[in-house]
Amino acid sequence: MIQEKESIGKSKWDLDTPALVVDLDKMERNIKAVHTRLQGTGVGVRPHIKTHKSPAIAKMQIAAGALGVCAAKLGEAEVMLENGIDSVLLTTVNVTASKIVKSMALRKKHNGFIQAVDNPQNIQDLQDAAKAASIVADVVLDIDVIKRSGVAPGEPALALAHMIDKMPNLKFCGILAYDGTVQHVVGFKERQAQALKTYEPIVRTYELMKAAGLNMEIFSGGGTGTYDIMSVVPGFTDVQVGSYVFMDRQYIEIGGANNEKVFDDFEPSLTVMTTILNNYHPGRLTTDSGSKAFTLNQPSPLVLGEPDYNYIAAADEYGVITFEKSNKSYIVGEKLEIIPPHCDPIVNLYDVIYGVRNERVESVIEVLGRGKSQ
Amino acid sequence: MIQEKESIGKSKWDLDTPALVVDLDKMERNIKAVHTRLQGTGVGVRPHIKTHKSPAIAKMQIAAGALGVCAAKLGEAEVMLENGIDSVLLTTVNVTASKIVKSMALRKKHNGFIQAVDNPQNIQDLQDAAKAASIVADVVLDIDVIKRSGVAPGEPALALAHMIDKMPNLKFCGILAYDGTVQHVVGFKERQAQALKTYEPIVRTYELMKAAGLNMEIFSGGGTGTYDIMSVVPGFTDVQVGSYVFMDRQYIEIGGANNEKVFDDFEPSLTVMTTILNNYHPGRLTTDSGSKAFTLNQPSPLVLGEPDYNYIAAADEYGVITFEKSNKSYIVGEKLEIIPPHCDPIVNLYDVIYGVRNERVESVIEVLGRGKSQ
């Protein structure tokens, strides 16, 4: 039922729905904008492909000047490396025997693969696997920011950095530190203050490692919410921006450096086309797009052109819209275009993204990393 | 990175994670149990495959005595019909020109395809498409129960039934009515009372149609939460049970006819295997399974063997477990087995389900309808 090649040239309004659509002009401007803004700051860009899971979009990011990409899962890293992306930093540890072997096999095949680590046993296991594979594997140390992943900053991190550095089959390449809870703080100044405060122990850790003579070629972190904040962080090399390519309602509402209310550094390029199935009840519409089309993320999806619509995607198969004011009355079969709440997990529901220019489908972008949750 | 054939024979504890696993003994007992319970009641079973999206499981349901299956989306119906399932009732209307043509083309190819309708324009459009395809298409009328889909019960429904009945290229086959909000009412007696009360206007509609001499061979509705309640509904032909094959935390907690606290008519057969990535913080574990593995459905996923664990799947890529009491202390790399909150949308995240017997992988079940949201 997927419309592939035959969709080229179609109006986005004629696609079977739910359909995930990206406005190519907007996405291309977003991909360019991050480099324009960061030019001369010394901060590079290492986009996180967990957002789009598409080698085609990763290639556009590399062409625009990205240093490489980040991946969240071994399966995503493999999809990127096998489809023309040469440099992939895997931000998640691999801690089982099976995945450690696969990770080092991937490194043997692709020189540009970099693996995150955060505990001593895992460092020893990676060393053993790298030795068995006759390689010297690039690794970065993940530093704990939000009690989720990584080793504690300061001396514990320094000790592990030295441990890696002494392993004959591992190359210590630096650190990563993701401040996940800061990214969606509303208000630029508040976000800036929290981001820099949160990073203080990370910076001290960086300074300790630098003073110890360790290789600090990578100091990676941040995201779309803090991309323009990190340049004052000493030694920081690159931001792991993900959502900036698509944007979503969660990010639009945090405000930016130049616009207090709307984070408009990047344009919302990703939308879901949906169809009205039922309009029998006043102040209410049913659509064909529920939680299997939008996820349950909040705030609710945003219907373009209908600011008073409350879109409820709570049911698996149906969306329900309630409203008091409507700009027009819709008949069954009409379509709506909708900005999703949170782009990353929504893309993970779709096999393809329709690339649209001037409302016409120009390309069908395969989400080759979809479902690669392992 | 997906482990296909090479997974056969492996212990489920050795699968790369997150991995979706079904205990085949439990699932087979569930598939049998619904027929055993309903034997002699006059109520048939038409399982909803939106839950498992797998022709392989649909075949087991048919072999156990199901009348056919229901599908929620045209793409799902196509996957079933093209993979050996002969009778598919599509419970959702198709209201765009493109999908109406596809729906009638599917009916032309497969006699066992039944399409739901709920509005007059759509009936006319289906008639036109069926005529153009030189077929007489089976249709059922969807009756409104929860203000989401369907036409109002009573005279409005009767008028549409007559309209369908008069169409030369459509065959009126009866009605469907899904009481979605009743399914998860906690407590069997309360659920029974609400289900029967909710169905009163539907039953009056059935009686009107029956008295008018219309073909009422299908009167389909209900679900896992009301499967053993519907036999007292006059004319009711079949329950659209879905979740009963897998169960999930949402259904376990509603209670059953024989057990007030636990709905144990069916056994939880579906679990997610997950790996512990980080244990640095007391009372806290990080896993590799977040909202892309579990969805954001509530209540939280249930860790087998650790009743005091609070599993938070709020982040896309990571799960975080917090606890005060733990039955053992886990090291990094150890695995946990987890009952998901809500089975339907979780299955939609995975390409395969590992079929396990006595903890060993016996089959790799392809979720061929995954992502068929159109």
Interface residues (C-beta under 8 A of the other chain):
Chain A: M1 I2 D14 D16 T17 P18 A19 K50 A72 K73 L74 G75 E78 T92 V93 V95 T96 A97 S98 K99 K102 D118 N119 Q121 N122 D144 K147 R148 S149 G150 V151 A152 G180 T275 I276 L277 N278 Y280 H281 R284 T286 D288 S289 S291 K292 A293 T295 L296 N297 A315 D316 E317 Y318 V320 V332 G333 D344 P345 N348 L349 Y350 D351 R370 G371 K372 S373 Q374
Chain B: M1 I2 D14 D16 T17 P18 A19 K50 A72 K73 L74 G75 E78 T92 V93 V95 T96 A97 S98 K99 K102 D118 N119 Q121 N122 D144 K147 R148 S149 G150 V151 A152 G180 T275 I276 L277 N278 Y280 H281 R284 T286 D288 S289 S291 K292 A293 T295 L296 N297 A315 D316 E317 Y318 V320 V332 G333 D344 P345 N348 L349 Y350 D351 R370 G371 K372 S373 Q374
